[in-house]
Amino acid sequence: MTQHRKNPIAKEIALERIEILFDQAYNNRTDPAFANRYVMLAREIAMCRRLRMPRVYRRFFCHSCHVYFVPGNNLRVRVQHGKVISTCKVCGAVVRIPIKH
């Protein structure tokens, strides 16, 4: 097996590309096919470089079906019992995020 070296320059380039792809997904949110494709490409870049998806972008897509979220269109957001509950309308996945007091 080949060893992967940690190259800080390659990491920076990958993070920049992920940022560009999520910006493109946001700009094309009216066309879900393009937005979903940009999310898939960003995930592939992160997996290829063995990076965690930046925290800013983790809540912009469904982790089970990889659909770019557009609130009201394919995402339902509710606040209950001190948690933000996000439900994907495509696959039905539920994410509960506690609210800090």
HELIX and SHEET records of a PDB file:
HELIX    1   1 PRO A    8  ASN A   27  1                                  20    
HELIX    2   2 PRO A   32  CYS A   48  1                                  17    
HELIX    3   3 ARG A   55  ARG A   58  1                                   4    
SHEET    1   A 3 LEU A  75  GLN A  80  0                                        
SHEET    2   A 3 LYS A  83  CYS A  88 -1                                        
SHEET    3   A 3 VAL A  94  PRO A  98 -1                                        
END                                                                             
